[in-house]
Amino acid sequence: MPSDKHSPKAFDLADSPGHLLHRAQQFAAERFTKAMAGAKLTQRQFAVLHATAQNEGLTQTELVKITGIDRSTLAELVSRMARNGLLEREKLADDARANAIHLSVSGRTLLEAATLGAVEADRAIISALPKNKRANFLETLRRIALTLEKGEEAVMKAKVKDKEKKKKAKKRAKDKAKTKARKTEKKARKNAGERAES
């Protein structure tokens, strides 16, 4: 039976960091949409345009790291934005599977107009806080984002480590099988030699 402190009645949404962050995101999304003044641009699309403008020629993998958008969502987003003429993709000479991402002229024009809206939206969000709380609020958000990034890096490192571990285990098994085969062959030759002598 669950203890009282873990019962649904004891849980308060007003004190839930997860719920409050979700509500804050809703607030931020509304302010962003309002500030875009009719431009059909989402926060994620803006992040992709801005990150690309700051790092022309970056790959989708690098975009994932900079924006925090998951790989499959970002791939679909970049494809759609390329179809809509906001981004241009170019195959990398040293890696046929990767694309270098660039802003198109339309993408750059839209980004310049949208940046003003993004600044307005950020002002509206931050103005909901007293002036003496704003720096701490931004620092807290940065820490949460950094914790997320560290977690993702740890997952990637664990995957690489696991892959290396499997590779080593496979090599050990192969070496063991070779050694066993050599011993069996040596024993067979020895037995054949003994039979020939008798």
N, C-alpha and C positions, 0 to 999 in steps of 0.2 A: 504493500500500500504506500503511495507516495507521501512524503512528508509535507506538512502544511506549507513550508517555504517554497516547495516546487509545485504546488497546486495552481490551477489556472486562476483561482480567485486571488492568490497572492501576487500573481504577475501583473505588473502595471505598465501598459504601453507608454505612458507618459515618462517612465524611467528607463525605457528600453533603448540602448544605443542603436541597435539595428533598426528599430522602427523609426527613431528620431532621424537617423541618417537618411532613411528612405523618404521621410517627409521633407527633409531638407533638400534632397535631390529633386523631389516634385516641385518644390518652390523654385529651385535653380532652373529647372527645365522650363517652367512657366515664364520666368523672367527672360530667359534666353529666347524663347519663341516670340515673346512680345517685342523684345528689342530687335529682332531680325526684320521687323516691319514688312512681313509678307514674303521675304526671301525664303524659299523652301530649302532650308539648310538645318540639319540636326546638329546637336552638340558633337556627336561622333564625327560627322562629316567635317565640321569646322576643325576639330582636333587633327584630322587627317590632312586637311589643306594646310593648316598652320605648321604641323610637323614637317610636311613635305617642303614648304617654303623655306623653313629653317635649315633643311638638310637635303637640298636637291640631289636626286640620284640615289637616294637610299632604297634599300630593299624592303619587301613586305615584312620580312622577319624583323628588321630594324624598326619599322613602323609599329609592329606589335609591341615591342619593348618600350618605345617612346610614348605611345598613346594608351597602353594598357588594354586595348581592345583585343579580345581573343582571336586566335589565328583564323578560324573558319569565318567568323563574322567579318573580320577585316578583309579577307580575300573577296567575299561577296560585295562588301562596301567599295573596295577599290575597283572591282569589275564594273559595278554600276556607275561609279563616278567617271570611269574612263569612257563608258558608253555615252554618258551625258556630256562628254567633252570637257570635264573639269580637270582630269588627270591624263597623263600620257605614260605608257609603259614601254620600256625598251629592254630587250633581252641583253643580259650581261655576257660579254665575250668569254669570260673565264668560268661561267656557270650557266649552262643552258636552261636550268630549271628556275633560275631567279630573274626577276625583273627589276630594273632601276625605275623608280617612280619620279615623275616630274610634274610640275604644275603646267597646265595649258594656259594660254592667254586668258581664256574665259575663267579658268580656275583662279588665276591671280587677281582678276578684276573682282570676282565674287568675294575672294578672301579680303581684299582691301575694304570693300563695303561692309562685310560681315564683322570685321575686327572692331569697328566702331560700335556695332550692336553688342558684341561680346563684352567690351569694356563697360558699356552702359549696364548690361545684365549683372556683371560682377559688382559694380557700384551699388546696384539695387539690393543685391544679396548681402553685401558687407554692411550696408547702411541699416540692416535689421538688428545689428549688434551695437552696443555702446562702444565709443571710440577706444576706450581702454581695454576692450576684450578682443579687438580685431586681430592684432598681431598673434595673440595666443591661439585664436581660432584657426588662422592659416597654418600656424606651426603644428597644431594638432592634426589637421587634415594632411599635411605633408608627412607626418609620422605614420599615419594610417596607410597612406599610399606607399610609403617606403617599406612598411611591414609586409604589405601585399607583394611588392616587387621581390623582397628577400625570400618570401615563401615560394614564389614562382621560380626563382633562381635555385632554391634548394631542391625543388621538384625536378628541375632540369638536370642538376648535378647528380641527383639520385638515379635518374634514368640513365645518364652516361655511365655512372659507376656500375649500375646493374648490367648494362650492355657489356662493359669491359669484363665484369665478373663471369658472365655467361660465355664470353669469348675465351677467357682463360680456362674455364672448366671444360669447354669443348676441346681446346688444345691439349689439356692434360689427359682427357679421355682418349684422344687420338694417339698421343705419345704412349699411353699405357697399352693401347691395343697393338701398336707397332712393336713395343718391347715384348709383349706376350707372344706375338706372331714370330718374332726372332727366336725367342726361347723355345717355342714349339718346333720351329724349323731346325734349330741346333740339336734338340733332343731327338728329332726324327733322323737327322744325319748320323748322330752318335749310335742310335739303335740300328740303323742300316749298316754302319761300319762294323758293329759287333756281330751282326748276323752274317756279314760277309766273311769275317774272320773264323767263325765257327763252322 
